[in-house]
Amino acid sequence: MKRIYLDHNATTPVDPAVLEAMLPYFSGEFGNASSIHTFGQRARAAVETAREQVAALLDARPQEIVFTSGGTESDNHAIFGVVQALLSAQPSVHIITSAIEHEAVLNTCQALEKQGVTVTYLPVSRAGLIDPDDVRKAIRAGTVLITVMHANNELGTVQPLAEIGRIAAEHDIYFHTDAVQSVGKIPVDVKAFQLDLLSLSGHKLYASKGVGAIYIKGGTRLRQLLYGGHHQRGFRPGTENVAGIVGLGKAAELARVSLAEDAVRISALRDKLEQGLLARVPDARANAAGAPRTPNTSNITFTGIEGEALIIALDLKGLACSTGAACSSGAVEPSHVLTAIRLPAGEARASIRFSLGRHTTAAEIDAALEIVPSAVAQLRQLSPAYKKEASAHH
């Protein structure tokens, strides 16, 4: 059975060209990028090339890119870094974020609330979008940071960053975006969005896991999270993950070249999948379909089923995708993102995310259009809740 992978928002396969770029740095090119001999200098040159490649993808300057272990570290560094740099200088500190952020942002904000920082969690529309006016209204005397994700991991909705950036700049407030799900899929320009800080992760754009980056605009006041040597301008001590960084650089370069073309092809496949499923499965609905979305993401509610059960049924048929819900100690909490767009708990738990990638084929989408409807029909036959609902409709 050839397996079909439609869970690229969880992780992407390492692109063959990225793997090829990385391989030498596991063997012959093993130097420490901080060593001054030739081995070290060759590693250093490779790291600096990668810094230029990542900067080029974001329209940043190479010295504004700091390599990290991934999106979570970058988000933590941006948020804790700004707040802790300013905490001592002013009596009250306030952050503005959204209700649909990734846990790496939400849990960081919650940790700061325990330290006395005030946080405003902005609501989103049913389409999953923030209203820039709500950002403006939330600003108060102690507001030091606005942190709003670029693209949502579950819905794919793309936030109006240029407008929010304009508001942040007018009020001289630091602006951070978690761009983990947008970098490499849609254009990301730190200047156009007037960003001070941006987080990205390698394994979401065909590089390896365990490497990411944070863009820190020149002049941004940021406390470091980690203490050690003077690596990366003192922002991020620790011996660099040279192979991972080289891979991230290569992935950024590939994304810059193929982004527009990939987006056209992938969004056509995504639309074919989404429209095909809605046509073939009764009582199915695409979430946030009217909003601007990343080209690869579709979130669909299949009324009357348990999302977790459908994921397992699809996996047995060779198709990998995911739910919007996270399993915690056996109790499936409905996804905070789907709750924020006002889906009732049952509907939220019946929602599935399909996320396509660079290597997804039309044949795989055709196969998915056979597999998913039959799996949904089988589960609904076993579902007393769905039968009751269906008979109520007729």
C-alpha positions in Angstrom: 0.0 0.0 0.0 1.4 3.4 -1.0 0.8 5.8 1.8 -0.5 9.3 1.2 0.8 12.1 3.4 -1.5 15.1 3.8 -0.1 16.4 7.1 2.5 18.8 5.9 1.5 21.4 8.6 2.7 19.0 11.2 6.0 18.4 9.4 7.4 18.2 5.9 9.8 15.6 4.5 13.4 16.9 4.1 13.8 17.9 0.4 16.4 15.8 -1.4 18.4 18.9 -2.3 18.3 20.0 1.4 19.6 16.5 2.5 22.3 16.7 -0.1 23.4 20.1 1.2 23.5 18.8 4.8 25.3 15.5 4.4 28.9 16.8 4.2 28.5 18.6 7.6 27.9 15.2 9.3 31.2 13.8 8.1 34.1 15.6 6.3 33.0 19.1 7.2 32.5 18.5 10.9 34.2 21.6 12.2 32.9 23.8 15.1 31.8 27.1 13.5 33.5 29.0 16.4 37.0 27.4 15.9 39.6 29.6 14.1 41.3 26.9 12.2 40.4 25.8 8.7 37.9 23.2 9.8 36.0 25.8 11.9 36.2 28.5 9.3 34.6 26.3 6.6 31.8 25.5 9.0 31.5 29.3 9.8 31.3 30.1 6.1 28.5 27.6 5.6 26.5 29.1 8.5 26.9 32.6 7.2 25.8 31.5 3.7 22.7 30.0 5.3 22.1 33.2 7.2 22.1 35.1 3.9 19.7 32.6 2.3 17.2 32.9 5.1 17.5 36.7 5.2 16.8 36.8 1.4 13.6 34.9 1.8 12.3 37.4 4.4 13.8 40.6 2.8 15.9 41.0 6.0 19.6 41.7 6.5 21.8 38.6 7.3 22.9 40.1 10.7 19.2 40.2 11.7 18.8 36.4 11.5 19.6 34.3 14.6 19.4 30.5 14.4 17.5 28.6 17.0 16.3 25.1 17.7 12.9 25.9 16.1 9.6 27.8 16.3 9.0 27.3 20.0 12.3 28.6 21.0 12.0 31.6 18.6 8.5 32.4 19.9 9.7 32.2 23.5 12.7 34.3 22.8 10.7 37.0 21.1 8.0 37.3 23.7 10.1 36.8 26.9 12.9 38.8 25.4 10.9 42.0 24.7 9.0 41.8 28.0 12.0 41.2 30.2 14.0 43.9 28.5 11.2 46.4 29.3 9.8 45.1 32.6 12.3 46.9 34.8 11.8 50.2 32.9 8.1 50.6 33.3 5.5 50.0 36.0 3.0 47.9 34.0 3.5 45.8 30.9 0.8 44.7 28.5 0.8 42.3 25.5 -1.7 41.9 22.7 -2.1 38.5 21.1 -4.9 36.5 19.5 -7.1 33.6 20.7 -5.9 31.3 17.9 -2.1 31.4 18.4 0.0 28.3 18.6 0.7 27.0 22.2 4.3 28.2 21.9 2.8 31.8 22.0 -0.2 31.2 24.2 1.7 29.3 26.9 4.5 31.9 26.9 1.9 34.7 27.4 0.2 32.6 30.2 3.6 32.2 31.9 4.1 36.0 31.8 0.6 36.6 33.3 1.8 34.7 36.3 4.6 37.3 36.6 2.1 40.1 36.6 2.1 41.0 32.9 -1.4 41.7 31.4 -2.4 40.0 28.2 -5.3 40.8 25.8 -6.4 37.8 23.8 -8.2 39.2 20.7 -11.1 37.3 19.3 -11.3 36.2 15.7 -14.2 36.2 13.2 -16.0 33.0 12.2 -13.6 33.0 9.2 -10.7 33.0 11.7 -9.5 36.6 11.1 -8.4 39.3 13.5 -10.0 42.8 13.0 -7.1 45.3 13.0 -9.5 47.8 14.7 -9.6 45.4 17.7 -5.8 45.6 17.8 -6.0 49.4 17.8 -8.7 49.4 20.6 -6.7 47.1 22.8 -3.6 49.4 22.9 -3.1 51.1 26.3 -0.3 52.9 28.2 1.8 49.8 29.1 1.5 48.0 25.7 5.0 46.8 24.7 4.3 44.0 22.3 1.8 42.8 19.7 2.3 39.2 18.8 0.0 37.8 16.0 0.6 34.7 13.9 0.9 35.1 10.2 -0.9 31.9 9.1 -2.9 29.6 11.4 -1.7 26.0 11.6 -5.2 24.5 11.7 -7.2 26.7 9.4 -4.5 28.2 7.2 -6.1 31.6 7.6 -3.7 34.5 6.9 -3.9 37.5 9.2 -3.7 41.1 7.9 -0.2 41.7 9.1 0.5 44.8 7.0 -2.4 46.6 8.7 -1.5 45.4 12.2 2.2 46.4 11.5 1.1 49.9 10.6 -0.8 50.2 13.9 2.1 48.9 15.9 4.5 51.3 14.1 2.2 54.3 14.7 2.2 53.5 18.5 5.8 52.6 18.6 5.0 49.1 19.9 7.2 46.0 19.1 5.5 43.7 16.6 6.2 39.9 16.5 4.7 37.3 14.2 4.9 33.5 14.5 5.4 32.8 10.8 6.1 29.1 11.2 3.2 28.1 8.9 3.6 30.9 6.3 7.3 31.0 5.5 8.0 29.1 2.3 4.2 28.9 1.4 3.3 32.6 0.9 5.4 35.7 0.5 6.8 37.0 3.9 8.4 40.4 3.9 9.5 41.8 7.3 9.8 45.4 5.9 6.3 45.4 4.3 4.8 44.0 7.5 6.9 46.5 9.7 8.0 43.6 11.9 10.5 43.7 14.7 10.5 40.0 15.3 9.6 36.9 13.4 9.8 33.2 14.2 10.2 30.3 11.7 10.9 26.6 11.8 12.9 24.4 9.4 10.8 21.3 9.5 7.8 23.1 8.1 9.6 24.1 4.9 11.4 20.9 3.9 14.4 21.3 6.2 15.2 19.1 9.2 13.6 19.1 12.7 15.4 20.9 15.5 16.4 24.0 13.6 14.7 27.4 13.2 15.4 31.1 13.2 14.3 34.3 14.7 14.4 37.6 12.8 15.4 40.4 15.2 15.2 43.8 13.5 18.4 45.9 14.2 17.9 48.1 17.3 15.3 45.8 19.0 15.8 45.6 22.7 15.7 42.0 23.6 16.9 40.1 26.7 18.6 36.9 25.9 17.0 33.6 27.1 20.2 31.5 27.3 23.6 32.4 28.8 26.9 31.0 27.5 29.5 32.0 24.9 29.2 34.9 22.5 27.7 33.0 19.6 25.3 34.9 17.2 25.9 38.4 18.6 25.2 37.1 22.2 21.6 36.5 21.4 21.9 32.7 21.2 24.9 31.0 22.8 25.7 27.4 22.1 27.6 25.7 19.3 25.6 26.0 16.1 23.8 23.1 14.6 25.8 23.5 11.4 24.2 20.7 9.3 20.7 21.8 10.4 21.5 25.4 9.7 22.9 24.6 6.2 19.7 22.6 5.5 17.5 25.5 6.6 19.5 27.9 4.3 19.1 25.5 1.3 15.3 25.1 2.1 14.9 28.9 2.2 16.7 29.2 -1.1 14.5 26.6 -2.7 11.4 28.2 -1.3 12.3 31.6 -2.7 12.7 30.1 -6.2 9.6 27.8 -6.2 7.2 29.6 -3.9 4.9 31.2 -6.5 4.8 28.2 -8.8 4.3 25.8 -5.8 1.4 28.0 -4.5 -0.5 27.8 -7.8 -0.1 24.0 -8.1 -0.8 23.2 -4.5 -3.8 25.5 -4.1 -5.4 23.9 -7.2 -4.9 20.4 -5.6 -6.2 21.7 -2.3 -9.4 23.2 -3.9 -9.9 19.9 -5.8 -9.7 18.0 -2.6 -11.9 20.4 -0.7 -14.6 20.7 -3.3 -14.5 17.0 -4.1 -15.1 16.1 -0.4 -17.9 18.6 0.0 -19.6 17.2 -3.1 -19.2 13.6 -2.0 -19.8 13.7 1.7 -23.2 15.0 3.0 -23.1 17.2 6.0 -19.5 18.3 5.5 -18.4 21.9 5.8 -15.0 23.7 5.1 -14.0 25.9 7.9 -12.7 29.5 7.2 -13.0 28.8 3.4 -14.0 32.4 2.7 -10.8 33.8 4.3 -7.4 34.3 2.7 -5.6 31.0 3.5 -2.3 29.4 2.9 -2.5 27.5 -0.4 -2.1 24.0 1.2 -4.5 23.9 4.1 -8.1 22.7 4.3 -10.0 22.1 7.5 -13.3 20.2 7.1 -16.0 19.3 9.6 -17.6 15.9 9.0 -20.7 16.2 11.2 -21.5 13.1 13.4 -18.1 11.5 13.6 -15.2 11.7 16.1 -12.2 13.2 14.4 -9.8 11.0 16.2 -11.6 7.9 15.0 -11.6 9.1 11.4 -7.8 9.8 11.6 -7.2 6.2 12.7 -9.6 4.8 10.0 -7.9 6.9 7.3 -4.4 5.8 8.5 -5.5 2.2 8.2 -6.4 2.9 4.6 -3.0 4.5 4.0 -3.9 8.2 4.3 -2.2 10.5 6.9 -3.9 13.7 8.1 -4.7 15.2 11.5 -7.4 16.7 13.7 -7.6 20.1 15.1 -7.8 18.6 18.5 -4.9 17.6 20.8 -5.3 14.4 22.8 -4.6 15.0 26.5 -4.8 12.1 28.9 -7.5 10.4 27.0 -9.9 13.4 27.1 -10.1 15.0 23.7 -10.4 18.8 24.3 -11.9 20.6 21.3 -9.3 22.7 19.5 -9.0 26.2 20.9 -8.7 27.5 17.3 -12.0 25.9 16.3 -13.7 27.0 19.5 -12.5 30.5 18.8 -14.3 30.5 15.4 -17.4 29.5 17.4 -17.7 25.9 16.3 -19.7 23.9 19.0 -17.5 21.3 20.8 -19.0 18.4 18.8 -18.4 20.0 15.5 -14.8 21.0 16.5 -14.1 17.4 17.5 -15.5 16.3 14.1 -13.0 18.4 12.1 -10.1 17.2 10.1 -7.1 19.1 8.7 -5.7 18.2 5.4 -2.4 19.9 4.6 -0.7 19.3 1.2 2.9 19.8 0.2 5.4 20.3 -2.6 5.4 16.6 -3.4 1.6 16.0 -3.3 0.3 14.6 -6.6 -3.0 14.8 -8.4 -3.2 11.0 -8.2 -2.9 11.2 -4.4 -5.8 13.7 -4.3 -7.9 11.4 -6.5 -7.1 8.5 -4.1 -8.0 10.7 -1.1 -11.4 11.5 -2.7 -12.2 7.8 -2.7 -10.7 6.9 0.7 -12.2 9.8 2.8 -15.9 9.6 1.8 -16.0 5.8 2.4 -14.3 6.1 5.8 -16.7 8.8 6.9 -19.7 6.8 5.7 -18.5 3.7 7.7 -18.0 5.7 10.9 -21.4 7.4 10.5 -23.1 4.1 10.2 -21.7 3.3 13.7 -22.7 6.7 15.1 -26.0 6.9 16.9 -25.5 10.7 17.3 -25.3 11.1 13.5 -28.3 8.8 12.8 -30.4 10.9 15.3 -29.3 14.1 13.6 -29.9 12.8 10.1 -33.4 11.6 10.9 -34.1 15.0 12.6 -33.2 16.7 9.3 -35.5 14.5 7.1 
